[in-house]
Amino acid sequence: MKIEQAQERIEDFLTRQMVEALRAVEYEQPRFDSEPQDSSLPDASRAAVVFRHVRGASDCLYLVRAFGDELLMQLQLNVFRFVVVYRVPAVAALDAISLTPRLERWRIGAEHAGWTLGWRDSLGWPDATQRFVETYCYAFAKDDFLGDPVQQLYWRTDIMQMSRAFLLEMQRYGVVLSPRAAGYEL
């Protein structure tokens, strides 16, 4: 595969495939007392996704609106190496040490799927008065990831499911994820 083709596939994965997948972070399921329906995931998807990306860059920043909150997430794709970063506003007493135990159950599931995780306190950029707790998730796909649609399906679905679980786990603990709710400008 030529470099230009690899760059196009990375761009497609970040700006088309992942945006579509992240819309399914929240979706409406038919009720058990209703008749079976022939609905599709794109039709049932309820999350809204906006993203920021610079053509040629190997990362994309997403704001996923779902479950009444907003998740700020960055995805980096270096040919077959992934880094997902969830940024949670560090308000009140929230920091990496206090967030980590709240995500213990989520961590177990992510590590079972092959992710390596870490947490850190960070400052916003370009506004250093904004404080965040960042959850880093690292994983490797196979070398032929960019040419294998089944691998791409696996990873985009896994990132979507991991993001869904992150949103729901934080909601369970009452942690507000939206940077705008914390008064941060995006």
C-alpha positions as CSV (number, residue, x, y, z in Angstrom):
1,M,0.0,0.0,0.0
2,K,1.3,3.4,-0.9
3,I,1.7,6.2,1.7
4,E,-1.0,8.3,0.1
5,Q,-3.5,5.4,0.1
6,A,-2.7,4.7,3.8
7,Q,-3.3,8.4,4.7
8,E,-6.6,8.3,2.8
9,R,-7.8,5.2,4.7
10,I,-6.7,6.7,8.0
11,E,-8.7,9.9,7.2
12,D,-11.7,7.8,6.2
13,F,-11.6,5.8,9.4
14,L,-11.3,8.9,11.6
15,T,-13.8,11.2,9.9
16,R,-16.4,8.9,8.3
17,Q,-16.3,5.4,9.9
18,M,-15.8,6.6,13.5
19,V,-18.3,9.4,13.3
20,E,-20.9,7.0,12.1
21,A,-20.0,4.4,14.8
22,L,-20.1,7.0,17.6
23,R,-23.6,8.0,16.6
24,A,-24.6,4.6,17.9
25,V,-23.2,5.3,21.4
26,E,-26.9,5.9,22.2
27,Y,-29.6,4.2,20.3
28,E,-33.3,3.4,20.8
29,Q,-34.3,-0.2,21.2
30,P,-37.8,-1.5,20.5
31,R,-39.8,-2.4,23.5
32,F,-40.5,-6.0,24.3
33,D,-44.3,-5.4,24.3
34,S,-44.2,-4.0,20.7
35,E,-44.3,-5.9,17.5
36,P,-40.9,-6.9,16.1
37,Q,-39.6,-4.1,13.9
38,D,-37.2,-4.1,11.0
39,S,-35.1,-1.1,12.2
40,S,-31.4,-0.5,11.5
41,L,-28.8,0.9,13.8
42,P,-28.3,4.1,11.8
43,D,-32.1,4.7,12.0
44,A,-32.1,4.0,15.8
45,S,-29.0,6.0,16.6
46,R,-29.6,8.9,19.0
47,A,-26.2,10.3,19.7
48,A,-25.0,13.5,17.9
49,V,-21.3,13.7,17.0
50,V,-19.3,16.8,15.9
51,F,-15.6,16.5,15.2
52,R,-12.6,18.6,14.5
53,H,-9.9,17.3,12.2
54,V,-7.0,18.7,10.2
55,R,-6.5,16.9,6.9
56,G,-3.4,14.8,6.9
57,A,-3.3,14.6,10.7
58,S,-3.4,11.2,12.4
59,D,-5.9,12.3,15.0
60,C,-9.5,13.6,15.4
61,L,-11.3,15.3,18.2
62,Y,-14.9,14.3,18.8
63,L,-17.7,15.7,21.0
64,V,-20.3,13.0,21.5
65,R,-23.7,14.1,22.8
66,A,-25.5,11.2,24.3
67,F,-27.4,10.3,27.5
68,G,-27.9,14.0,28.3
69,D,-24.2,14.7,28.5
70,E,-21.2,15.4,26.2
71,L,-18.1,13.3,26.0
72,L,-14.9,15.0,24.7
73,M,-12.8,12.3,23.0
74,Q,-9.7,12.2,20.9
75,L,-8.8,9.3,18.7
76,Q,-5.3,8.9,17.3
77,L,-4.6,6.3,14.6
78,N,-1.0,5.7,13.6
79,V,-1.5,3.1,10.8
80,F,-2.4,0.3,13.2
81,R,-1.8,1.8,16.7
82,F,-4.8,3.4,18.5
83,V,-4.8,5.9,21.3
84,V,-8.2,7.0,22.6
85,V,-8.2,9.9,25.1
86,Y,-11.3,10.8,27.1
87,R,-11.1,14.2,28.6
88,V,-13.3,14.8,31.7
89,P,-13.4,18.4,33.2
90,A,-11.6,18.3,36.5
91,V,-14.1,20.3,38.6
92,A,-14.4,20.4,42.4
93,A,-12.3,17.6,43.8
94,L,-12.2,15.5,40.7
95,D,-8.7,14.4,39.7
96,A,-7.0,11.3,38.2
97,I,-6.7,9.6,41.7
98,S,-10.4,10.0,42.5
99,L,-11.6,9.1,38.9
100,T,-9.6,5.9,38.6
101,P,-11.5,3.7,41.1
102,R,-14.9,4.8,39.7
103,L,-13.8,3.3,36.4
104,E,-12.6,-0.1,37.8
105,R,-15.3,-2.2,36.2
106,W,-14.9,-0.3,32.9
107,R,-11.2,-0.8,33.1
108,I,-11.5,-4.6,33.4
109,G,-13.7,-4.8,30.3
110,A,-11.4,-2.5,28.3
111,E,-8.3,-4.5,29.3
112,H,-10.1,-7.8,28.4
113,A,-10.5,-6.4,24.9
114,G,-6.8,-5.6,24.6
115,W,-6.6,-2.0,25.7
116,T,-3.9,-0.7,28.0
117,L,-5.1,2.1,30.2
118,G,-3.8,5.1,32.2
119,W,-5.0,8.3,33.8
120,R,-3.4,11.7,34.3
121,D,-4.3,15.2,35.3
122,S,-3.8,17.7,32.5
123,L,-4.3,21.3,31.6
124,G,-6.4,22.5,28.6
125,W,-4.8,23.8,25.5
126,P,-4.6,26.6,24.6
127,D,-6.4,27.7,27.8
128,A,-4.2,26.4,30.7
129,T,-6.9,27.4,33.3
130,Q,-9.0,24.5,32.1
131,R,-8.2,21.3,34.0
132,F,-9.0,17.8,32.8
133,V,-8.6,14.3,33.9
134,E,-7.5,12.3,30.9
135,T,-8.1,8.6,30.5
136,Y,-5.7,7.1,27.9
137,C,-6.5,3.9,26.1
138,Y,-3.8,2.2,23.9
139,A,-4.2,-0.7,21.6
140,F,-2.6,-2.3,18.5
141,A,-4.5,-3.7,15.5
142,K,-2.8,-6.1,13.2
143,D,-0.3,-4.7,10.6
144,D,-2.8,-5.1,7.8
145,F,-5.6,-3.0,9.6
146,L,-6.0,-0.4,6.9
147,G,-6.7,-3.1,4.3
148,D,-8.9,-5.3,6.3
149,P,-12.6,-4.2,6.6
150,V,-13.4,-6.8,9.2
151,Q,-10.6,-5.5,11.5
152,Q,-11.9,-2.0,11.0
153,L,-15.4,-3.1,11.9
154,Y,-14.0,-4.7,15.1
155,W,-12.0,-1.7,16.2
156,R,-14.6,1.0,15.4
157,T,-17.3,-1.1,17.2
158,D,-15.0,-1.7,20.2
159,I,-14.2,2.1,20.4
160,M,-17.9,2.9,20.2
161,Q,-18.8,0.3,22.9
162,M,-15.9,1.5,25.1
163,S,-17.1,5.1,24.7
164,R,-20.7,4.1,25.5
165,A,-19.6,2.2,28.7
166,F,-17.5,5.2,29.7
167,L,-20.5,7.6,29.3
168,L,-22.8,5.3,31.3
169,E,-20.3,4.6,34.0
170,M,-19.6,8.3,34.6
171,Q,-23.4,9.0,34.6
172,R,-23.8,6.2,37.2
173,Y,-21.4,8.1,39.5
174,G,-22.9,11.6,38.7
175,V,-19.7,12.8,37.0
176,V,-20.6,15.5,34.4
177,L,-18.5,15.0,31.3
178,S,-19.4,18.1,29.3
179,P,-16.7,20.7,29.1
180,R,-19.3,23.3,28.3
181,A,-21.2,22.4,31.6
182,A,-17.9,23.1,33.4
183,G,-17.8,26.6,31.7
184,Y,-15.0,25.6,29.2
185,E,-15.1,27.0,25.8
186,L,-14.4,24.6,22.9
